[in-house]
């Protein structure tokens, strides 16, 4: 079976466009992730558990993050909801 691009939702297509426009930022992002990994590793040598908030609000109602909605609407809602990650 071949890949059917027509079956992709607006969120996936929007993320693809965003990634394409921001490809030049990948090396910096990888370096930042490596730095965070080193910092996290040091923290784990001292602490067994690290508690952090992840969600800014309760889970949204079904349909609030509708993947067929316009990309910008979905991404804005995701950013508002998952504000800490």
C-alpha positions in Angstrom: 0.0 0.0 0.0 1.2 3.5 -0.8 1.1 6.5 1.4 -2.0 8.7 0.8 -1.2 12.3 1.6 -4.8 13.2 1.2 -5.6 11.4 4.4 -3.4 13.7 6.5 -5.2 16.1 8.8 -4.7 19.9 9.0 -2.5 19.7 12.2 -0.1 17.2 10.5 0.1 19.3 7.3 0.6 22.5 9.3 3.4 21.0 11.3 5.0 19.9 8.1 4.9 23.4 6.7 6.2 24.8 10.0 9.1 22.4 10.1 10.0 23.2 6.5 10.1 26.9 7.2 12.2 26.4 10.4 14.7 23.7 9.2 17.6 26.2 9.8 16.7 26.0 13.6 17.2 22.3 13.9 21.0 22.3 14.8 20.3 24.8 17.7 17.3 22.8 18.9 19.5 19.6 18.9 22.2 21.4 20.9 19.6 22.7 23.4 18.2 19.2 23.8 21.7 17.8 24.5 22.3 20.5 27.1 18.9 19.8 28.8 19.9 16.1 28.8 23.1 16.8 30.6 21.4 19.1 33.2 18.6 16.5 33.7 21.2 13.8 34.2 22.9 15.8 37.0 19.6 16.5 38.7 18.8 12.7 38.6 22.0 12.0 40.5 20.6 14.0 43.4 16.8 13.7 43.1 14.7 10.6 42.6 11.6 12.4 41.3 11.2 15.7 39.5 7.6 17.0 39.5 6.7 19.6 36.9 3.4 21.0 35.7 2.4 19.9 32.2 -1.1 21.2 31.5 -2.3 24.7 32.0 -5.9 23.6 32.4 -8.2 20.5 32.6 -8.5 18.3 29.5 -10.5 20.1 26.8 -13.9 19.0 25.7 -14.1 16.5 22.9 -13.7 18.3 19.6 -11.8 21.3 21.0 -8.6 20.0 19.4 -10.4 19.0 16.2 -7.6 18.0 13.7 -9.7 19.1 10.8 -9.9 22.7 12.0 -7.5 25.3 10.6 -3.9 24.6 11.6 -3.5 28.0 13.4 -6.6 27.4 15.5 -5.4 24.0 16.6 -1.8 25.0 17.4 -3.0 28.1 19.4 -5.3 25.8 21.4 -2.6 23.3 22.0 -0.1 26.0 23.1 -2.6 27.4 25.5 -3.5 24.0 27.0 0.0 22.5 27.2 1.7 25.6 28.3 4.5 24.0 30.4 6.0 21.5 28.0 
